[in-house]
Amino acid sequence: MKKLELFDDKQQEIASLAKALSHPARIAILQFLASTPTCISGDISDYLPLSRTTVSQHLKELKSIGLIQGDVEGLKIKYCLNKEGIEKLNQVFGNLFDEITPDDNKIC
């Protein structure tokens, strides 16, 4: 048995999303895409202090978890936020933070 199997699907989903957000470059990419209706991959590497290869790796991670989507347009890929993925992210983390908010009545 894998250790991951000891945790429920919800906990594994939260961990996967957290892993996708665990690099500041990915946060910067999401913020950049949120401020831009659509974006060509090359534009993102101009915005961040990273090479195009590194940006591509981060884009691949964000796309695999469903937070962004990319459409091929000629020789370039236009990236944008995946509305459903971002809504799911907000829901999952909103619920998590609601669950782990300390109760003022508890004494430690």
NORSULJO-V324626 format. One record per pair of residues at least 12 apart in sequence whose ideal C-beta (glycine too) atoms are under 6 Angstrom apart, sorted by sequence separation. I is the first residue (numbers start at 1). J is the second residue. D is the distance in whole Angstrom. If there is no record, write none. Layout:
i->I j->J d->D
i->I j->J d->D
This chain:
i->68 j->81 d->6
i->69 j->82 d->5
i->68 j->82 d->6
i->32 j->47 d->5
i->67 j->82 d->6
i->66 j->82 d->6
i->67 j->85 d->5
i->66 j->85 d->4
i->28 j->48 d->6
i->25 j->50 d->6
i->29 j->58 d->6
i->26 j->58 d->5
i->25 j->58 d->5
i->26 j->62 d->6
i->40 j->76 d->5
i->41 j->77 d->5
i->40 j->78 d->6
i->38 j->78 d->5
i->39 j->79 d->5
i->20 j->61 d->6
i->38 j->80 d->5
i->20 j->65 d->4
i->33 j->80 d->6
i->33 j->81 d->5
i->17 j->89 d->6
i->14 j->92 d->6
i->14 j->96 d->6
